[in-house]
Every structure is written in C-alpha cells, then in structure tokens.
C-alpha cells in the first residue's frame, strides 16, 4: 500500500520481561511460599491460537484478505463451551501462549470458586488513575496489577508452579506471543470448580473441575482433540466473516454536494453458523483495507468487535509511536512529568524501577485528538478508542474523517500494531466526453472502461449515465 510496515512489538517485549522484574511492581514474596510441585505438568491448555497466513509474515504492502490479522480470544480448550476439564487435587496445569497471533495480549487469572467476572474486573480494573507527580488531571495508565504477576516468584516451571487452593485469585500477568508457559498447581479439594479468565478480554473465560482421586481426570489427548475442534470452528468463522465483509465492500451514499460518504469496518467478530457473531475470534483488520475515494469524500469506520477496542490513527508511521496520538505510549514517570521510555529492560531507561514515581509506566490515551480533515499524508490525528461496548462511559463505535485533497493516506490502529489500511484520494474530479458513435474520451481522473466507437450502431448515441459509484458508466 505504499507505506512501511514496522514492528515495534509495542508492549510485548515489556510484558515478556515483567516476570523478571515483578518484585518491583507486585508484592514481594519469598521462595518458601512457592509450592513444591510436580516436575512436569499434568495437562496443558492453549491461550489464543495460530492465525493462518499472518500479515506480519507477508511481504510489505500485503493487505487482508490476502493475509490475515486475527486473534483468538479463547482458551484451547476452555471447559465452558468445550467439555468439562477435570483435574485431581495436586495436579499442575500449564497454560501455553500462542506464538502465531501477532497482536494478542492475554492473562490467565484463576478466580476464587464463587468469584464472578464482574467481581474480578472490579478488583483488577484495566485502567487506573496515574497519580505520579506532573501528570495531567485525569491521566490514566494501564494497571500494573493486571500487567504483572501476582506472585513473580512462581509459575515459570512445573517445579515452581503457583499454588492455588481457592482462597484467593492469582494472576499470570500479561502474556504476549511467545511468552513462556505459566504453571499453576491446583490444590483445591474435590468438587471445586476453578474459574479462570483474561483480565484484558472479559468474555475470555474457562473452568477446571477438581474430581476425586478415584475419578478419571482429563487426558492431554482428549484436550488436544477438543482444542483442535474449537480452533477449526473459530477459524472457519473468521474466514466466513472476512469473506462476507470483503464481498460486501465499502458502503457509500452520495451527498447533496456531490461528494460521497463511505462506510467501512474497523475490526469484526467471527461469523458463526446461523449468522450470529462469535467474539472469541476477532478480525483485527480494516475491511476493506484499501479504499479509493475522491477529494471531499468522508469515510466512517464502525467497530462491531465485542471484545476488542480499536483506533483510527493517522499516519501509519513510527512517528506515532510514543506520541500523544498513541493509545498506549511507554513512558518514564518523573517529578515534573513523564518522558519517553527509551531503554532496555528492566528499567527501560527510567531512573527508578517500574511502578515507582520515577519508573516505567504505560499511559492510556482513549480520547480523540487532532483534526477530522486529513489533508496530507503526514497529518496527525486519532479517533481515540472506538468500541461496540462501554469502556466506562458512553459507547462510541464510529468515527469519521474527511479527505479534501488528492493523496495516498496510510492509517493504523494503535491498539493493534498490525491492523492498518490505506485511503487513496484520486485526483481532481474529471469528466468524460461521449461521441455520437459511442466513443468515450476520459478526461482528468475519470476512468476509461471501454467504448462502442468501433461498432456500427443502429442510431447515434445521445447520452450516457455513470454508475452510482462514479467508477464506470452505462
């Protein structure tokens, strides 16, 4: 699409090392609190799954639907929409994060047996006020308690699995693609149902059931079969939705002044059998990903995603990263306000450890910023977050921008690095001249689609009509 594809792995490298620096940003624990667990896991459960033909691996400029950028907001299997997952007290369960879902970010958070999703979200809000010195009033940051593990001294191996007895919830911290497995030892008594969820995607849930020592626990072969079936179903739903939206194309209506109002999609849910949306597979794509319009036209993006928020941010450029137009800039807190974080872990170039008044933090910028008229490829602007669900205030699921001048404009979602698109604004309005023999002469930006000038007609041509989208004629 004529723009660079860059990979900053915005927060992923940060989350990959949070377990190493967890003592700075979570309550410190001592080694004696870690359970003496089995040397190997009893069973393994997947987190997210493999995106087929991912855009991140495609040649620069490749756009959906040739490549795909999906995320599976699900566990494989989950024990809720799949058959019950049974374990014995003392068993170790490993949760494995997918390596092939480029924009994925999840947690595995084991709740207390009677704790609800609503109660867990109240205990772990994703966004919290940033109270460090020099911060503007109302500034939000990503909650360190969500992003970092509850107990950083456990969970890195089966031998050091985090113990769970049901008396308290325990959080893995944020897991990005390729993160190492997280291990939990289930020490709750028989009959206990162990709910688990992702604190970043509240609809992403699962459940384990503890059975007596004489009862048969789930085997890995059974779980693998269930996981494969679930993956195949959700992948088919993603293909179905992507195909449906691509076939439909951009909607458009003509305004009284002759310009066109276009409508496109910013993300979508999978399309289940029967036409119902399935939020457990999310299309992190602009559909259509490239759109050709005329000067003065307006484009409206609508998000129907039930678990993923998005932004429409101009331009798709490294200059956006860390700026006020970035949804989640990475910063160093300081006595007079934050500065960009520009160093490696564990301190990321900050004076203090993460979570401290001079340490690493991740701001949240959910609001719109900049103009709604994109005049040049370098115009900076963002819609702020659009989502089909409430983020604590009124639902804002649409945003619109106008394009007054001829240009090739790139844009992106700053929540998901590999979700981007292009708007091609054609040159000044053109026109066509029509000869009596059916010859067509295109002028300016008007396209030539053929003519009848070489044919013998029964009567001379006296007029013609353009197609509704202005790209052809009858």
C-alpha positions in Angstrom: 0.0 0.0 0.0 3.0 2.2 -0.3 3.6 2.6 3.4 6.2 1.0 5.7 5.2 -1.9 7.8 7.1 -1.6 11.1 7.1 -3.9 14.1 7.7 -2.3 17.4 6.1 -5.0 19.5 4.7 -2.1 21.4 4.1 -3.6 24.8 5.1 -7.2 24.0 8.7 -7.0 24.9 7.8 -5.3 28.1 5.4 -7.9 29.2 7.8 -10.7 28.3 10.2 -9.5 30.9 7.7 -8.4 33.6 8.0 -11.7 35.4 11.7 -10.9 35.7 11.1 -7.5 37.3 7.8 -8.4 39.1 9.2 -7.8 42.6 9.3 -4.1 41.7 5.7 -3.8 40.7 4.0 -6.5 42.8 4.0 -7.6 46.4 7.3 -9.4 47.0 7.1 -13.0 48.1 9.7 -15.4 49.5 10.7 -18.6 47.9 9.2 -20.6 50.8 5.7 -19.6 49.6 6.1 -21.4 46.3 4.6 -24.9 46.3 6.7 -28.0 45.8 5.1 -29.0 42.6 5.4 -31.9 40.2 8.4 -31.8 37.8 6.0 -31.9 34.8 2.6 -30.5 34.1 -0.4 -32.9 34.3 -2.2 -31.1 31.4 -1.6 -28.2 29.1 -4.1 -25.6 27.9 -3.6 -23.2 25.0 -4.0 -19.4 25.1 -5.1 -17.9 21.8 -4.1 -19.8 18.6 -2.4 -19.7 15.2 -3.5 -17.1 12.7 -3.3 -18.6 9.2 -1.2 -16.6 6.7 -0.5 -13.8 9.1 0.1 -10.3 7.7 3.2 -9.9 9.8 4.9 -12.6 7.8 3.6 -11.4 4.4 5.6 -9.1 2.0 5.4 -5.4 2.9 2.2 -3.9 1.4 0.2 -7.1 1.6 -3.3 -6.5 3.0 -6.3 -8.6 4.1 -7.9 -10.7 2.8 -4.7 -11.9 1.1 -3.1 -12.2 4.6 -4.9 -12.2 7.9 -4.6 -10.5 11.3 -6.8 -12.3 13.8 -6.7 -13.0 17.5 -8.5 -15.9 19.2 -9.8 -14.6 22.5 -10.2 -18.0 23.9 -8.5 -20.9 25.8 -8.0 -24.2 23.9 -9.9 -25.9 25.3 -11.8 -23.8 27.8 -14.0 -26.2 29.7 -17.0 -24.0 29.2 -18.0 -24.2 25.6 -16.0 -27.4 25.3 -16.4 -30.5 27.5 -15.5 -30.2 31.2 -11.8 -30.2 32.0 -11.2 -32.4 35.1 -8.1 -32.5 37.3 -7.1 -34.1 40.6 -6.0 -32.0 43.6 -2.3 -31.6 43.3 -2.2 -31.6 39.5 -0.2 -29.0 37.7 -1.8 -27.2 34.8 0.3 -25.4 32.2 -1.1 -22.5 30.1 0.8 -22.0 26.8 0.6 -18.7 24.9 0.4 -18.9 21.1 3.4 -17.7 19.1 1.3 -17.1 15.9 -1.2 -14.4 17.0 0.8 -11.3 16.4 -1.4 -8.7 18.2 -2.6 -10.9 21.0 -2.3 -10.0 24.7 -3.9 -12.0 27.5 -3.8 -13.0 31.1 -4.6 -16.3 32.8 -6.3 -15.3 36.1 -7.6 -18.0 38.4 -10.5 -16.7 40.4 -12.0 -17.9 43.7 -14.6 -20.6 43.1 -17.6 -18.3 43.7 -16.0 -15.1 42.3 -17.7 -13.7 39.2 -16.1 -12.0 36.2 -17.7 -8.7 37.3 -16.1 -9.0 40.8 -12.7 -9.9 39.3 -12.8 -6.8 37.0 -13.7 -4.6 40.0 -10.6 -6.0 41.7 -8.4 -5.6 38.6 -9.5 -2.6 36.6 -7.5 -2.4 33.3 -7.1 1.3 33.6 -6.3 3.2 36.8 -5.5 6.9 37.5 -1.9 7.9 37.2 -1.1 9.7 40.4 2.6 10.3 39.8 3.8 13.9 40.0 3.4 16.1 36.9 0.6 14.1 35.4 -2.3 16.0 34.0 -5.6 15.6 35.8 -7.5 12.5 34.7 -4.5 10.8 33.1 -4.9 7.0 33.0 -2.4 4.2 33.0 -2.5 0.5 32.4 -3.0 -1.1 35.8 0.4 -2.7 36.9 -1.6 -5.3 38.9 -3.1 -6.6 35.6 0.1 -6.5 33.7 2.4 -8.1 36.3 2.1 -11.4 38.0 0.5 -11.7 41.4 3.4 -13.8 42.6 6.6 -13.3 40.5 8.5 -16.0 42.4 6.4 -18.8 41.0 4.9 -20.1 37.7 7.9 -20.3 35.5 8.1 -24.1 35.6 6.2 -27.1 36.7 8.5 -27.5 39.7 7.8 -23.9 40.8 4.1 -23.9 39.9 2.0 -21.2 41.6 -0.2 -22.8 44.2 -4.0 -22.4 44.1 -6.2 -23.5 46.8 -9.3 -21.4 46.1 -8.7 -18.9 48.9 -7.5 -16.1 46.7 -7.3 -15.3 43.0 -3.9 -15.4 41.3 -2.9 -13.6 38.1 -0.3 -14.6 35.5 0.3 -11.0 34.4 0.1 -10.0 30.7 1.3 -12.6 28.2 2.3 -11.7 24.7 3.1 -14.0 21.7 5.8 -16.5 22.5 5.7 -15.9 26.3 6.9 -18.9 28.2 4.2 -21.2 29.8 2.7 -20.3 33.1 2.2 -23.2 35.6 -0.4 -23.5 38.4 -0.8 -26.3 40.9 -4.4 -26.9 41.7 -4.6 -27.8 45.4 -8.3 -27.2 45.9 -10.4 -30.1 47.2 -12.5 -32.4 45.1 -15.8 -30.8 43.9 -14.2 -27.3 43.5 -14.8 -25.5 40.2 -11.9 -23.3 39.3 -12.9 -20.4 37.0 -10.2 -18.6 35.0 -10.3 -15.6 32.7 -8.4 -13.0 30.8 -8.5 -9.6 32.6 -7.9 -7.8 29.3 -10.8 -9.6 27.5 -13.6 -10.2 30.0 -15.5 -12.6 27.7 -12.5 -14.9 27.5 -13.2 -17.5 30.3 -12.6 -21.1 31.2 -13.1 -23.5 34.0 -11.4 -26.5 35.7 -13.3 -29.0 37.8 -11.4 -30.9 40.6 -12.5 -34.5 40.9 -11.8 -37.2 43.5 -8.7 -39.3 43.2 -10.7 -42.3 42.1 -12.3 -40.4 39.3 -10.7 -40.1 35.8 -9.1 -36.8 35.1 -8.9 -35.3 31.6 -6.1 -36.6 29.4 -3.9 -34.5 27.2 -5.1 -36.4 24.2 -8.7 -35.5 25.0 -7.9 -31.9 25.5 -5.9 -31.7 22.3 -8.8 -33.2 20.3 -11.2 -30.6 21.9 -8.7 -27.8 21.2 -8.4 -28.7 17.6 -12.1 -28.9 17.1 -12.6 -25.5 18.7 -9.8 -23.9 16.6 -11.3 -25.3 13.4 -14.7 -23.9 14.2 -13.4 -20.4 15.1 -11.1 -20.3 12.1 -14.0 -21.1 9.8 -16.0 -18.3 11.5 -13.2 -15.8 10.9 -12.9 -16.8 7.2 -16.7 -16.5 6.8 -16.8 -13.0 8.3 -13.8 -11.8 6.4 -15.2 -13.1 3.1 -18.7 -11.6 3.8 -17.3 -8.1 4.5 -14.8 -8.3 1.7 -17.6 -9.3 -0.8 -19.9 -6.6 0.5 -17.2 -3.9 0.1 -17.5 -0.4 1.3 -20.9 1.1 1.6 -21.5 4.5 0.1 -24.1 7.2 -0.4 -24.0 10.4 -2.4 -24.2 13.7 -0.5 -26.2 16.6 -1.8 -23.0 18.4 -2.8 -21.8 15.5 -5.0 -19.3 14.0 -2.6 -19.6 10.5 -1.3 -20.0 9.2 2.3 -18.2 5.9 2.6 -18.6 3.3 5.4 -16.0 0.6 6.2 -15.3 -1.7 9.2 -12.7 -1.4 11.9 -12.5 -5.0 13.2 -15.2 -7.6 13.3 -16.2 -10.8 15.2 -16.2 -14.2 13.7 -19.4 -15.2 11.9 -20.9 -18.3 13.5 -23.3 -20.7 11.7 -26.7 -19.1 11.6 -25.2 -15.6 11.3 -24.6 -14.9 15.0 -21.3 -13.1 15.9 -18.7 -15.1 17.8 -16.5 -12.7 19.8 -13.9 -15.5 20.6 -12.3 -14.9 17.2 -11.6 -11.3 16.3 -10.7 -9.9 12.9 -8.1 -7.2 13.7 -8.4 -5.8 10.2 -9.7 -2.7 8.4 -12.2 -4.0 5.9 -11.8 -3.1 3.1 -8.2 -2.5 3.9 -7.7 -0.1 0.9 -10.3 2.3 -0.4 -10.2 4.7 -3.4 -12.2 7.8 -3.0 -12.4 11.4 -4.4 -11.4 14.7 -2.8 -14.1 15.9 -0.4 -15.3 12.4 0.4 -15.9 11.3 4.0 -15.1 7.8 5.4 -16.8 6.4 8.5 -15.3 3.5 10.4 -17.6 1.3 12.5 -16.4 -1.2 15.1 -18.6 -4.2 15.9 -15.9 -6.1 17.8 -17.3 -7.4 21.0 -14.0 -7.9 22.8 -11.5 -5.6 21.1 -11.4 -1.8 21.0 -9.7 0.0 18.1 -8.5 3.4 17.0 -8.3 5.1 13.6 -5.0 6.9 13.7 -3.1 8.9 11.1 -0.5 8.3 9.8 0.7 4.7 9.9 4.2 5.7 11.0 6.8 5.3 13.6 6.3 9.0 14.4 3.0 8.0 16.0 4.7 5.6 18.5 5.0 7.1 21.9 3.3 10.3 20.9 0.1 11.8 22.2 -1.7 10.1 19.3 -0.6 6.7 20.5 -3.2 4.8 22.6 -0.6 3.3 24.9 2.7 5.2 24.9 5.5 3.8 27.1 6.9 6.4 29.4 9.2 7.1 32.4 7.4 8.8 35.3 9.3 11.8 36.8 9.0 14.6 39.3 7.9 17.1 36.7 6.0 14.7 34.4 6.7 11.7 32.2 9.3 11.4 29.4 9.6 8.7 26.7 11.0 5.4 27.8 13.9 4.7 25.5 16.0 2.0 27.2 16.1 -1.8 27.6 14.6 -3.7 30.5 14.5 -4.0 33.4 14.2 -0.2 33.9 13.6 0.8 30.2 15.8 3.8 30.6 13.9 5.2 33.6 15.5 6.4 36.8 13.6 4.1 39.0 12.1 0.6 38.9 8.7 0.0 37.2 5.8 1.1 39.3 7.8 3.7 41.2 7.4 7.5 41.0 10.4 7.6 38.6 9.8 4.2 36.9 8.3 2.8 33.8 4.6 3.2 33.1 2.1 2.8 30.2 -0.3 5.7 29.7 -3.7 5.3 28.2 -4.9 7.9 25.7 -8.5 6.9 24.9 -9.8 10.2 23.6 -9.8 11.8 20.1 -7.0 14.2 19.2 -6.2 16.3 16.1 -8.3 17.3 13.1 -11.1 15.4 11.4 -9.9 16.5 8.0 -6.8 14.7 6.7 -5.2 17.0 4.2 -1.7 15.4 3.8 0.0 12.0 4.3 1.7 13.4 7.4 -1.4 14.9 9.1 -1.5 13.5 12.7 -4.9 12.7 14.1 -6.7 9.9 16.0 -10.2 8.9 16.6 -9.4 7.7 20.1 -10.9 4.4 21.1 -13.9 3.2 19.3 -15.7 0.0 20.6 -19.1 -1.6 20.5 -19.1 -1.9 24.3 -18.7 0.6 27.1 -15.2 1.4 28.3 -16.6 3.1 31.4 -18.5 5.8 29.6 -20.9 6.2 26.6 -20.4 3.7 23.8 -18.5 5.2 20.8 -18.4 2.7 18.0 -17.9 5.0 15.0 -15.6 7.7 13.8 -15.4 9.8 10.6 -12.7 11.6 8.7 -12.9 13.8 5.6 -10.2 13.8 2.8 -10.2 17.1 0.9 -7.1 16.7 -1.2 -5.6 14.1 -3.6 -3.1 11.9 -1.7 -2.3 8.4 -0.6 -3.1 8.3 3.1 -2.0 5.5 5.5 -3.6 4.8 8.9 -3.4 2.3 11.7 -5.0 1.1 14.9 -2.6 1.9 17.8 -4.2 -0.8 20.0 -3.1 -3.5 17.5 0.2 -3.0 15.7 -0.6 -5.0 12.6 -4.1 -3.5 11.9 -3.7 -0.9 9.2 -5.1 0.4 6.0 -4.9 3.0 3.2 -7.1 5.6 1.7 -6.3 6.6 -1.9 -7.8 10.0 -2.7 -7.9 10.3 -6.5 -7.0 13.5 -8.4 -9.3 16.4 -9.2 -12.7 15.4 -10.5 -12.6 14.5 -14.1 -15.2 14.1 -16.9 -16.0 12.1 -19.9 -16.9 13.2 -23.4 -19.3 11.0 -25.4 -19.3 10.8 -29.2 -22.4 10.0 -31.3 -20.8 6.7 -32.4 -20.4 5.7 -28.8 -16.7 6.7 -28.4 -15.8 7.6 -24.9 -13.0 10.1 -24.1 -12.0 10.2 -20.4 -10.5 13.5 -19.0 -8.8 14.2 -15.7 -9.3 11.5 -13.1 -12.3 9.9 -14.8 -11.6 6.3 -15.8 -11.9 4.8 -19.2 -13.8 1.5 -19.2 -14.2 0.9 -22.9 -16.5 2.3 -25.7 -18.6 1.3 -28.7 -16.7 3.6 -31.1 -15.6 0.6 -33.2 -19.1 -0.8 -33.6 -21.8 0.0 -36.1 -24.8 1.4 -34.3 -28.4 1.5 -35.4 -28.8 5.0 -34.0 -26.4 7.7 -32.7 -25.6 7.9 -29.0 -27.2 11.0 -27.5 -26.3 10.5 -23.8 -24.8 8.3 -21.1 -25.0 7.7 -17.3 -22.3 7.0 -14.7 -22.6 4.1 -12.3 -23.6 5.1 -8.8 -20.0 4.9 -7.5 -18.7 7.1 -10.4 -16.2 4.4 -11.4 -17.9 3.3 -14.6 -20.7 4.1 -17.0 -23.6 2.6 -18.8 
